[in-house]
Amino acid sequence: MSNVNQNSWFEKGMSFAAYKESMNVNKEELSRVYDQLTFTDEDLAVWKDLSQRNWKGIVLTADWCGDASLCVPVIQRIAEESNIELRFLIRDENLELMDQYLTNGTARAIPIFLFLDQDGYEARVWGPRSPEVQEMITTARAGLPAADAPDFEEKQKELYRNFKQKISTDPAIWRTVIESVKAKLQG
């Protein structure tokens, strides 16, 4: 956990509505997940409990990111139910912040969600994927040809296209994100 106050980054971020309006690539997928997502009564009880913490959040993301088309709408809906205002920062325009949250110490993987306490200090960090979604993509990537194979690029594009379609239409996958975020926020 960082002991750096992140309020200036929060203030720099855009609202969900502004982020969504700026989208050109995955707006349809993000909107589908946002509109179709449902919560259980247990989820709603947890979100109500979280609303007492007076947290806010920063989302490092980008429109082109398939994972963001799944995670951003799920966590936006959680935030709405939990009275957590999220602000959105585009990864490549905010590398100074992004580089504090590298995946495995090297990758600028997104989305990254920074949950801040009422004073602007990091309380929790989640992202870029639920463990189940990570396992899905790891397994799928294992089936790709070698990187120097003539059909590698074509097969990789097909893999990501199919992956994005699956994660933006399968409520069972959305549930893995809900459960992973719930565990992180309650922890």
N, C-alpha and C positions, 0 to 999 in steps of 0.2 A: 504494500500500500504506500502510496505517495503521501508525503506530508507537505506537499505544495498546494497552495490554494489555487483552485481551478476556476474561480469566478470570472476572470477575464476571458477565458476560453468559452465559458458558458454564454457570457454576454455577446461574444462575437458570433455565436451560432444562429442559424435560422430556425424558424418554427417548422413543425411538420408540414403545415399547409404550404409554406414557401418552398420547402424541400421538394414536396410532391409536385408542385407547380413547375419547378425547374427541371424535372425529369424528362428524359427523351428516350431511354432504352427500356427500362423495366417497370414503367408506370402501371401498365395493365396487370402484370403479375402482382405487384405490391398492392394495388387496389383490390384485386380478387381476394388475396389473403386477408387484408384488413376487413373487407366487407363480409366475408364468410366465416371468420373465426368466431368460435363460441367458447365460453368458459363454463366450468362446472361450478356448483355451489361452493365446493371446497376452494377452488381457485378464487372465487369472489370474496370469500372470508379472508384469505391470505392477503389479497389486494387491499381490502378494507383495513386490515391490521397495518400493512405497510404505509397506508396513507397518514398514519399518525406520526411518521418519522420526519415529515417535512423535507424530503429529499428532492433533488432535481438531477438531471442527467445530461451528459454530452454523448452524442453519437458520431463516431468517425465512420464515414460511409462514402459511397459513390454510386451513381445511378447504374453504371455498367456491371456492378457486382451482383451475380446471381444469388449469393448467400444473403445479401441485403434485401433482395426482393421477398425473402422468407422472413428473416429475423426482424427487420425494421418494422413491418406492420404488426407482427406479434407483440413486440416489446412496446411499440407505441400504444397499442390497445391495453397492455398491462399497465403502462404508465398512466393512461387516462383513468383507469379504474383505481389506481393507487395514488392519485393526486400528485404525480411526479411530472413536472414539466421537462420535456426533452428539447434540447437544441441540437441542431444538425450541422456538422462541419464536414466539408469535402476533404477526403484524405489527402489528396495531392496538393491541396492548397494550405494544408496544416501539418506539414511533415515534422515540425518541431514537437508538436504534441504527439503525433502518430508514432514517432520514433521512441517515445517513452513506453509504448505498449506493443512492442514487436512480439509476434507469435514465435515461440521457440528461440527468442533472442535475435532473430534474423529477418523474419517475414513481416511485411506490412499488410498482413491479412486483415480484412474487414468483413463485416462491421465489428466495431469495438464499442461497447456501451460502458461509459464511466458513470457510476451512480455516486452523487455527491451528497454529503450531509448538509444540514441547514446552514453551515458556515462555509461551504464550498470546498471541503476536503473530501478526498476519495474515501468512499465507504465500501464500495464493491466494484469489480470490473467483470464484465461478461463478454464473451465473443471469442472467435468469430462464428462458431458453430456449436450445436449440441453434440455430445459424444456420439450419438447415433448417426447424425448427419455426417460427422467426420468419418465414421466407419464406412458409411455408404460410399463416400467419394474416394476413400482410400482403396476400397475393394474395386470400385469401377476403374480407377486409374491403373490398378494392377493388371487389368485386361488390355491396356493399350499396347500397341507395338513399340519397339525400341524408338527412342527419340530421333535417331538418325534414319529410321525407316521412311521410305518414300510416301507412305500413306499416314504417317504419324499425325501431321497437322490436321488433316481431314478427319481422322478418327477422334482426335482430341476435341475438335469443334463439335462434332456430333455428340460425343459424350457429354460435354457441357450443356449443349442445347437440350438434350434429353433429361439431364439432371435438373436443369432449371425448370423445365416443364413439370417434372415429377414433384419437386419441392414446393412449387407454387399451386399445386392442385390436390395434394394428399393431406387431409386433415390429421392423419396419424403422424405424419412427419411434423406438422405444426405442433402437435401435442408434445413431441420430444423437446421442442424449444421451450414451450410453456413450463414443462417439468424441470428442465435444466435451469432456467432463469429463476423459477420459484425456489429451487434448492439454494441457489447462489444468494438470492436476496434475503432468504430466511436465515442463512448461515451466520 
